[in-house]
Amino acid sequence: MLDKGTRFFKVDPHFSSHKFCTSQSWYKDGQKRGCFPLSHDSPSESNPYHSLNDILQFLNSRSTRFQQEKAYISLCFKDAPKDICNALPTATSWLSLVDDFFNEANQLVSTLGLNVEFIFDGAATPTAGNECLKDRWRPWNCTYISDESPSQAFRSNDRDKGYDRFQVLDDSENILTWISSSQQNWGKFSNTSYPLMLWEPSDQKVIQQYAEFFRNNQTPNHDPGFVFNINIDPAMFVVYASPFLQDGLNLRNDQFLSAKFPQVAVINFGSMSGNVADKYLITTYQRDSQWFISTSRFISPLRSLQHISTQPLNITVPDTVNAQYKLSSASVEKSTFISICTSTGVCSILKVIEPGCFEKYLTVELTEAISITSILSATAFTCGARVPCVSALTLDTESIQDSSCQAYLQMFVVPATQDWHKPLKTVMRKVCIQTSVPITAGDVATVELLEDVIIDSGVCNKGDYLSFVSLNTEDDSIHTGIVCTSPSMTSIRSVVGHIKNESILIPVQSDVGRNSKVSVVLQGGVPILMEVHDTGYCHNSHSHNTRAAPTVCAAAPKATENVLVYNVGSLDRWIADLKDGTMLLSSCGRVQHGAYDQGTLPSVALFSADDSIQFIEAHQGLHGASTDKGGCGLPLPFDGIVMDSWTLQDQVTSEPSRSSQKLRRPRTGLRFK
């Protein structure tokens, strides 16, 4: 969450007995007072947990980052003694443990100069019966919860009664409570330095309802604004709240009503400066059995698109559930090409004359060139020649019975001619791909390296082709292989996955899901890779975040209908997470991972604009009768194509080290001027 720009954190220290605490390796309290494992629900002795003091170790290990923009950590204590102020042994133990943490935290913040503030929530606040806490642990402030905190503290800062400790209005998803607070002009909270906080919505309808409510009832000049305390991934929040934010996109245009099978590509037209004004979005889709190609201009990468044209597209795609085909683009010198390759092996390559105007350049039959019966994906890329290249992921249906090569990776040069019947020229021998489970779908994206890239097995040299392969198998698993190959095919290096006998790629399982699509782009010579898929797993949800076991990082992901998941990061981050093949991508790794929306058949295109990496994603939306089977956060229904995007954090493109990266602004706050 820190890498995703989060600056407001909430943890649940769960007071537990000495007997339980002895089950945890970190417990060393000789006074047998008990401990604070971090768990919302009652922890189990059979599971390991982080401790409250691990927060201090976390701050210490990332001290440079916590010296920058201010971070807030709310401590919501669970299962505290019912009568904290009665001086009984259990209450005394609880108080002394909190005392210890308070002192150690203050010392760490002071010593390292951290820009961190702790806030008490739950049992540590001076509510009725806990008046003995009104002066304890000052100057740490507390949350005010309307149906739990002293009602007088809504307006009063009476220090003698401890009301001045209640400085953060933090209420649940109860619109009547929020209406009441707004009708009272937010009491004293209109003048505090803290945002108003809502917990813990996940559905898009509710998020937008409260965003609209706050915009209509905000307090003038209250700069801290309104913050959502969420259990969903920050990317999903930005997508769902995008009409009220500056860094998100969730387009549901009438142009794409009843449309399906979307594919997206981004082209540069005009100057080669990389400015947003020169970027155009190409979208292909089907409606009523007719295929179309649409061109739009980016007004802002994350806010809006200007539609330019939509025209029929003459392609043949087999009528299957997921309509396998791939749209891609490549720029060579001053020309831009669009490639549309279907599972039948037919690639239509169009030259862009001007935005919205295409000229047929070449039509080729890949199956004739490579004697393969089915194409999983074929992607155009710029390869340094005067014409584009194509990387193809092909399915060898005849060899599956032999458990030899389930698929192949091959590359071709597009002929520098408009002889539509001339076969493609193979520029490398086939790379055999083996998986233990039959392959159902897959995708590939390739980029020519502009400088040397260090990997575990050596160096991918300038001019090599880096191919990012993602495969779906019958058991709803996603397998990733990344290889770099020299154009002359004198070497094949495995980046992620294993190379056997110099020509066989064995990819590693990286996630769960279906219909994976990939994109790769260079930023300053560094490869940035992004993968999206449906039927994924949301690591972060209310039920997953609050249950005692398994913990978020220990959970075994299960394919869940309609859940859309992203994985994005620099090449070194992908290597760090997948190099040994024993770990799946999760929200606990270095590759940024999470659920961002719900729907099916996603497509994604990374691109560089305004000195940063941007992307656009499109998928089929959910119809109105859909349910949130994973508890991940339900989007608003839309019978058509939905387009999503959000600002990628700086950490996506950085080295895996997490010690000194610049942080962006909080991602769950709304401020209206």
BELLINUR-V201670 format. One record per helix or strand of 2 or more residues. SS is the DSSP state (2 for helix, 1 for strand). FROM is the first residue (numbers start at 1). TO is the last residue. If there is no record, write none. Layout:
ss=SS from=FROM to=TO
ss=SS from=FROM to=TO
//
This chain:
ss=1 from=8 to=11
ss=1 from=13 to=16
ss=2 from=18 to=21
ss=1 from=35 to=38
ss=2 from=54 to=61
ss=2 from=65 to=67
ss=1 from=71 to=78
ss=2 from=84 to=86
ss=2 from=89 to=112
ss=1 from=116 to=122
ss=2 from=131 to=133
ss=1 from=141 to=144
ss=2 from=151 to=154
ss=2 from=163 to=165
ss=1 from=166 to=172
ss=2 from=175 to=183
ss=2 from=187 to=191
ss=1 from=196 to=199
ss=2 from=204 to=217
ss=1 from=226 to=229
ss=2 from=234 to=240
ss=2 from=242 to=244
ss=1 from=248 to=251
ss=2 from=254 to=256
ss=1 from=260 to=268
ss=2 from=276 to=278
ss=1 from=279 to=287
ss=1 from=290 to=300
ss=1 from=304 to=312
ss=1 from=325 to=332
ss=1 from=335 to=342
ss=1 from=346 to=354
ss=1 from=357 to=365
ss=2 from=366 to=370
ss=1 from=374 to=381
ss=1 from=389 to=395
ss=2 from=400 to=402
ss=1 from=407 to=413
ss=1 from=425 to=426
ss=1 from=431 to=433
ss=1 from=439 to=448
ss=1 from=453 to=455
ss=1 from=458 to=460
ss=1 from=465 to=473
ss=1 from=477 to=485
ss=1 from=492 to=496
ss=1 from=498 to=500
ss=1 from=504 to=506
ss=1 from=508 to=512
ss=1 from=514 to=523
ss=1 from=526 to=534
ss=2 from=542 to=546
ss=2 from=552 to=554
ss=1 from=563 to=570
ss=2 from=571 to=578
ss=1 from=592 to=598
ss=1 from=600 to=609
ss=1 from=612 to=620
ss=1 from=640 to=646
ss=2 from=650 to=653
ss=1 from=669 to=670
//
